[in-house]
């Protein structure tokens, strides 16, 4: 495969030359060899799909190192979210708690309608589904920075709508 960006070697060449180093970086951060392998595979798969993220401001090896570190940290954050969701004890909900939960869900859904389409999608993927920023960016085919700003604006808009509804008599 030929590189799509000037100064960036073919992904297969980068993988052959730097897989061991990438694994060491990921292993040092995530603490597990299998998980580190998952991070490395994800990074190189993304690199194969979107080599244009390399902008040439630094050596591509420096860029690859930074991508590995960031991806490993994001993987840890996602793992913590998944563990928190799967390990919390589940007590049977009382009828009152169910009613309150349904009411809160209805209010959130209504407030979410006030955000624009991108903000709604990002909020849903992040807050309800627990996706990481890179995962959301990949699903929606937008830059990670766009995900972060849409999430912030969507949260602000949704909270404003909820606050305004609470102030009504």
PAZAPA-4460 file (N, C-alpha, C; in steps of 0.05 Angstrom, whole numbers, plus 32768, in hexadecimal, padded with zeros to 4 digits):
% residues 169
    n_x    n_y    n_z   ca_x   ca_y   ca_z    c_x    c_y    c_z   seq   type   mol
   8011   7FE9   8000   8000   8000   8000   8012   8019   8000     1      X     A
   800D   802B   7FEF   801D   8044   7FED   8013   8057   8002     2      X     A
   8025   8067   800C   801D   807B   8020   800C   8091   8013     3      X     A
   7FF8   809A   8021   7FE6   80AF   8017   7FF0   80CB   801E     4      X     A
   8005   80CC   802E   800E   80E6   8038   802C   80E8   8034     5      X     A
   8035   80FF   802A   8052   8103   8026   8060   8100   8040     6      X     A
   8076   80F0   8041   8086   80ED   8059   807D   80D6   806A     7      X     A
   8066   80C9   8065   805C   80B3   8075   805F   8099   8065     8      X     A
   8070   8086   806F   8073   806D   8060   8059   805D   8060     9      X     A
   8059   8049   804F   8041   8037   804E   803B   802B   8069    10      X     A
   8022   8028   806F   8019   801D   8089   8026   8002   808F    11      X     A
   8027   7FF1   807A   8032   7FD6   807F   8050   7FD9   8086    12      X     A
   805E   7FEB   807A   807A   7FF0   8081   807D   7FFA   809E    13      X     A
   806C   800D   80A5   806D   8018   80C0   8067   8001   80D4    14      X     A
   8053   7FF1   80CE   804B   7FDB   80E0   8063   7FC8   80E3    15      X     A
   806F   7FBF   80CE   8086   7FAD   80D0   809D   7FB8   80E0    16      X     A
   80A2   7FD2   80DB   80BA   7FDE   80E8   80B4   7FE6   8105    17      X     A
   809C   7FED   810D   8097   7FF9   8127   8082   7FEB   8138    18      X     A
   807A   7FD3   8130   8066   7FC5   8140   8070   7FBF   815C    19      X     A
   8088   7FB6   815F   8094   7FAF   8179   8095   7FC7   818B    20      X     A
   809E   7FDE   8180   809F   7FF7   818F   8083   8000   8197    21      X     A
   8070   7FFE   8184   8055   8007   818A   8049   7FF5   81A0    22      X     A
   804E   7FDB   819F   8044   7FC9   81B4   8050   7FD0   81CF    23      X     A
   8069   7FD7   81CF   8076   7FDF   81E9   8069   7FF8   81F4    24      X     A
   8064   800B   81E3   8057   8024   81ED   803B   801E   81F8    25      X     A
   802B   800F   81E9   8010   8009   81F2   8011   7FF7   820B    26      X     A
   8022   7FE4   820C   8024   7FD2   8223   802B   7FE2   823C    27      X     A
   803D   7FF5   8239   8046   8005   8250   802E   8015   825B    28      X     A
   801C   801E   824A   8006   802E   8252   7FEE   801E   825C    29      X     A
   7FE6   800A   824C   7FCE   7FFA   8253   7FD4   7FE3   8266    30      X     A
   7FED   7FDB   8268   7FF5   7FC7   827B   7FEF   7FAA   8275    31      X     A
   7FE5   7FA4   825D   7FDF   7F88   8256   7FE6   7F84   8239    32      X     A
   7FF3   7F6D   8234   7FFD   7F67   8218   7FE6   7F64   8204    33      X     A
   7FD1   7F56   820C   7FBA   7F53   81FA   7FAC   7F6D   81F4    34      X     A
   7FA9   7F7D   8209   7F9C   7F97   8205   7FAE   7FA9   81F4    35      X     A
   7FC8   7FA8   81F8   7FDB   7FB8   81E8   7FD9   7FB0   81CB    36      X     A
   7FD7   7F96   81C6   7FD4   7F8D   81AA   7FBB   7F98   819D    37      X     A
   7FA5   7F99   81AD   7F8D   7FA5   81A2   7F90   7FC2   819B    38      X     A
   7F9E   7FD1   81AC   7FA3   7FED   81A7   7FB4   7FF1   818E    39      X     A
   7FC9   7FE1   818B   7FDB   7FE3   8174   7FCB   7FDC   815A    40      X     A
   7FBB   7FC7   815B   7FAC   7FC0   8143   7F98   7FD6   813C    41      X     A
   7F8C   7FE2   8150   7F79   7FF8   814B   7F88   8010   813E    42      X     A
   7F9F   8017   8149   7FAE   802E   813E   7FB6   8029   8121    43      X     A
   7FC0   8012   811B   7FC9   800D   8100   7FB1   8009   80ED    44      X     A
   7F9B   7FFF   80F7   7F83   7FFE   80E6   7F7A   801A   80DF    45      X     A
   7F79   802C   80F3   7F71   8048   80EE   7F85   8055   80DB    46      X     A
   7F9E   8050   80DF   7FB3   805C   80CE   7FAF   8053   80B1    47      X     A
   7FA8   803A   80AD   7FA3   8030   8092   7F8B   803D   8085    48      X     A
   7F77   8044   8095   7F5F   8051   808A   7F63   806F   8087    49      X     A
   7F72   807C   8099   7F74   8099   8099   7F90   80A3   809C    50      X     A
   7FA2   809E   8089   7FBE   80A8   808C   7FC0   80C6   808B    51      X     A
   7FAB   80D4   8082   7FAD   80F1   8080   7FAF   80FF   809A    52      X     A
   7FAB   80F1   80B1   7FAE   80FE   80CB   7FCB   8106   80D1    53      X     A
   7FDE   80FA   80C3   7FFA   8102   80C6   7FFE   811C   80B7    54      X     A
   8007   8131   80C5   8009   814B   80B9   8026   8154   80B3    55      X     A
   8039   8144   80BA   8055   814A   80B3   8063   815F   80C4    56      X     A
   8057   8166   80DB   8064   817A   80EC   807A   816F   80FD    57      X     A
   807A   8154   80FF   8090   8146   810E   8096   812E   80FE    58      X     A
   80AB   8120   8106   80B2   8107   80F9   809B   80F3   80FC    59      X     A
   8096   80E2   80E9   807F   80D0   80EA   8082   80BD   8101    60      X     A
   809B   80B7   810A   809F   80A5   8121   8096   80B3   813A    61      X     A
   809B   80CD   813C   8091   80DC   8153   8073   80DD   8153    62      X     A
   8067   80E1   813C   804B   80E1   8139   803F   80C6   8140    63      X     A
   804B   80B0   8137   8041   8096   813E   8042   8091   815C    64      X     A
   8058   809A   8169   805A   8097   8186   8043   80A5   8194    65      X     A
   803E   80BE   818B   8028   80CE   8198   800D   80C1   8193    66      X     A
   8009   80B6   817B   7FEF   80A8   8176   7FED   8090   8188    67      X     A
   8002   8081   818B   8001   8069   819D   7FFB   8071   81B9    68      X     A
   8008   8085   81C3   8004   808E   81DF   7FE7   8097   81E2    69      X     A
   7FDD   80A8   81D1   7FC2   80B2   81D3   7FAD   809C   81D0    70      X     A
   7FB1   808A   81BE   7F9E   8073   81BA   7F9E   8061   81D2    71      X     A
   7FB5   805D   81DE   7FB7   804C   81F6   7FA8   8059   820E    72      X     A
   7FAC   8072   8211   7F9E   8081   8226   7F80   8080   8222    73      X     A
   7F77   8085   8209   7F5B   8084   8203   7F50   8068   8208    74      X     A
   7F5F   8053   8202   7F57   8038   8206   7F53   8033   8224    75      X     A
   7F65   803D   8235   7F62   803A   8252   7F49   8048   825C    76      X     A
   7F44   8060   8252   7F2C   806E   825A   7F13   805F   8253    77      X     A
   7F12   8054   823B   7EFB   8045   8232   7EF8   802B   8243    78      X     A
   7F0E   801F   824A   7F0D   8006   825A   7F02   800D   8276    79      X     A
   7F0A   8023   8281   7F00   802B   829B   7EE2   8030   829A    80      X     A
   7ED8   803D   8285   7EBC   8042   8282   7EAD   8027   8280    81      X     A
   7EB7   8015   826F   7EAA   7FFB   826C   7EAA   7FEB   8286    82      X     A
   7EC0   7FEC   8295   7EC1   7FDD   82AF   7EAD   7FE9   82C3    83      X     A
   7EAC   8004   82C3   7E9A   8011   82D6   7E7D   800A   82CF    84      X     A
   7E76   8008   82B6   7E5B   8001   82AE   7E55   7FE4   82B3    85      X     A
   7E68   7FD2   82B0   7E62   7FB6   82B2   7E65   7FAB   82CF    86      X     A
   7E73   7FBA   82E1   7E78   7FB0   82FC   7E66   7FBC   8311    87      X     A
   7E57   7FD0   830B   7E46   7FDC   831F   7E2F   7FC9   8326    88      X     A
   7E2B   7FC4   8340   7E16   7FB2   8347   7DFB   7FBD   833F    89      X     A
   7DEA   7FAB   8336   7DD0   7FB2   832D   7DBB   7FAA   8342    90      X     A
   7DAF   7FBD   834F   7D9A   7FB8   8362   7D7F   7FBA   8353    91      X     A
   7D6C   7FAA   835A   7D52   7FAD   834D   7D47   7FC9   8353    92      X     A
   7D3D   7FD5   833E   7D33   7FF0   8341   7D16   7FF0   834C    93      X     A
   7D11   8002   835D   7CF6   8005   8368   7CE4   8011   8352    94      X     A
   7CCA   800F   8354   7CB8   801C   8340   7CBD   803A   833F    95      X     A
   7CC3   8046   8356   7CC7   8063   8356   7CE1   806A   8347    96      X     A
   7CF6   805A   834C   7D0F   805F   833E   7D0C   805B   8320    97      X     A
   7CFD   8047   8318   7CF8   8042   82FB   7CE9   805A   82EF    98      X     A
   7CD5   8064   82FD   7CC6   807B   82F3   7CD8   8094   82F0    99      X     A
   7CE8   8099   8305   7CFA   80B0   8304   7D0E   80AD   82ED   100      X     A
   7D19   8094   82EA   7D2C   808F   82D4   7D20   8094   82B8   101      X     A
   7D07   808B   82B5   7CF9   808E   829C   7CF4   80AC   8297   102      X     A
   7CEC   80BA   82AC   7CE7   80D7   82A9   7D01   80E6   82A2   103      X     A
   7D17   80DF   82AF   7D31   80EB   82A8   7D39   80E5   828B   104      X     A
   7D35   80CD   8283   7D3B   80C5   8268   7D2A   80D5   8254   105      X     A
   7D11   80D9   825A   7CFF   80E8   8248   7D09   8105   8246   106      X     A
   7D0F   8111   825D   7D19   812C   825D   7D33   812F   824E   107      X     A
   7D45   811C   8252   7D5F   811D   8243   7D59   811A   8225   108      X     A
   7D48   8108   821D   7D42   8104   8201   7D36   811D   81F4   109      X     A
   7D24   812B   8203   7D18   8144   81F9   7D2D   815A   81F7   110      X     A
   7D3F   815C   820B   7D54   8171   820B   7D67   816B   81F4   111      X     A
   7D6C   8152   81EF   7D7F   814A   81DA   7D75   8153   81BF   112      X     A
   7D5B   8154   81BB   7D4F   815D   81A2   7D56   817A   819B   113      X     A
   7D5D   8189   81AF   7D64   81A5   81AB   7D81   81A9   81A0   114      X     A
   7D92   8195   81A3   7DAD   8196   8198   7DAC   8190   817A   115      X     A
   7DC1   8198   816C   7DC2   8192   814F   7DC8   8174   814B   116      X     A
   7DC6   816A   8133   7DC9   814E   812D   7DE4   8142   8136   117      X     A
   7DFA   8150   8130   7E14   8146   8137   7E16   8145   8156   118      X     A
   7E0D   815A   8163   7E0E   815A   8181   7DFE   8143   818C   119      X     A
   7DE6   813E   8181   7DD6   8128   818B   7DE4   810D   8188   120      X     A
   7DF0   8109   8170   7DFE   80F0   816B   7E15   80EC   817E   121      X     A
   7E25   8101   8181   7E3D   8100   8193   7E35   80FB   81B0   122      X     A
   7E21   810A   81B9   7E17   8107   81D5   7E0D   80EA   81D9   123      X     A
   7DFE   80E0   81C7   7DF3   80C5   81CA   7E0A   80B1   81CB   124      X     A
   7E1D   80B2   81B8   7E32   809F   81B8   7E44   80A1   81D0   125      X     A
   7E49   80B9   81DA   7E5B   80BC   81F1   7E4D   80B6   820C   126      X     A
   7E36   80C3   8210   7E29   80C1   822A   7E18   80A8   822E   127      X     A
   7E0B   809F   8219   7DFA   8087   821C   7E09   806E   8215   128      X     A
   7E18   806E   81FF   7E26   8056   81F6   7E43   8053   8201   129      X     A
   7E4E   8069   820C   7E69   8068   8218   7E80   8066   8205   130      X     A
   7E7C   806F   81EC   7E92   806F   81D9   7EA8   8083   81E0   131      X     A
   7EC0   807D   81D8   7ED7   8090   81DC   7ED6   80A5   81C5   132      X     A
   7EE5   80BA   81C8   7EE7   80CF   81B3   7EF0   80C3   8199   133      X     A
   7F05   80B3   8198   7F0E   80A7   817F   7EF9   8095   8173   134      X     A
   7EEB   8086   8184   7ED6   8074   8179   7EBF   8085   816D   135      X     A
   7EB7   809A   817A   7EA2   80AB   816F   7EAB   80B8   8154   136      X     A
   7EC4   80C2   8154   7ECF   80CE   813C   7ECE   80BA   8125   137      X     A
   7ED5   80A1   812A   7ED5   808C   8116   7EB9   8086   810C   138      X     A
   7EA6   8083   811F   7E8B   807C   8118   7E7E   8093   8107   139      X     A
   7E83   80AC   810F   7E76   80C2   8101   7E86   80CE   80EA   140      X     A
   7E9F   80C4   80E7   7EB0   80CD   80D1   7EB6   80EB   80D3   141      X     A
   7EBD   80F4   80EC   7EC4   8110   80F1   7EDE   8110   8101   142      X     A
   7EEC   8126   8101   7F05   8128   8111   7EFE   8127   812F   143      X     A
   7F11   811D   813F   7F0D   811B   815C   7F08   8136   8168   144      X     A
   7F14   814B   815E   7F0F   8166   8169   7EF2   816E   8165   145      X     A
   7EE6   8166   814F   7ECA   816C   8149   7EB8   815D   815D   146      X     A
   7EC0   8145   8164   7EB1   8135   8178   7EB1   8144   8193   147      X     A
   7EC9   814D   819B   7ECB   815A   81B5   7EBB   8174   81B6   148      X     A
   7EBD   8184   81A1   7EAE   819D   81A1   7E90   8198   819F   149      X     A
   7E87   8185   818F   7E6A   817E   818D   7E60   8174   81A8   150      X     A
   7E70   8164   81B5   7E68   8159   81CF   7E65   8170   81E3   151      X     A
   7E78   8182   81E4   7E76   8198   81F7   7E5E   81AA   81F1   152      X     A
   7E5A   81B1   81D8   7E43   81C2   81D0   7E29   81B4   81D5   153      X     A
   7E28   819A   81CF   7E10   818B   81D4   7E09   8189   81F2   154      X     A
   7E1D   8184   8202   7E19   8183   821F   7E0E   819E   8229   155      X     A
   7E1B   81B4   8221   7E13   81CF   8229   7DF6   81D3   8221   156      X     A
   7DEF   81CE   8208   7DD4   81D2   81FD   7DC0   81C2   820C   157      X     A
   7DC6   81A8   8211   7DB3   8196   821F   7DAF   81A0   823B   158      X     A
   7DC4   81A7   8249   7DC1   81B1   8265   7DB2   81CB   8266   159      X     A
   7DB6   81DD   8252   7DA6   81F5   8251   7D88   81EF   824E   160      X     A
   7D82   81DD   823D   7D66   81D6   8239   7D5A   81C9   8252   161      X     A
   7D69   81B7   825F   7D5F   81AB   8277   7D5B   81C0   828E   162      X     A
   7D6E   81D2   8290   7D6D   81E7   82A5   7D55   81F9   82A0   163      X     A
   7D50   8200   8287   7D39   8211   8280   7D1F   8204   8286   164      X     A
   7D1D   81EA   8282   7D04   81DC   8288   7D00   81D9   82A6   165      X     A
   7D15   81D7   82B6   7D12   81D5   82D3   7D09   81F0   82DF   166      X     A
   7D0E   8206   82D1   7D07   8220   82DC   7CEA   8228   82D5   167      X     A
   7CDD   8219   82C4   7CC1   821F   82BD   7CAF   8218   82D5   168      X     A
   7C9A   8228   82D9   7C88   8223   82EF   7C77   820A   82EB   169      X     A
***
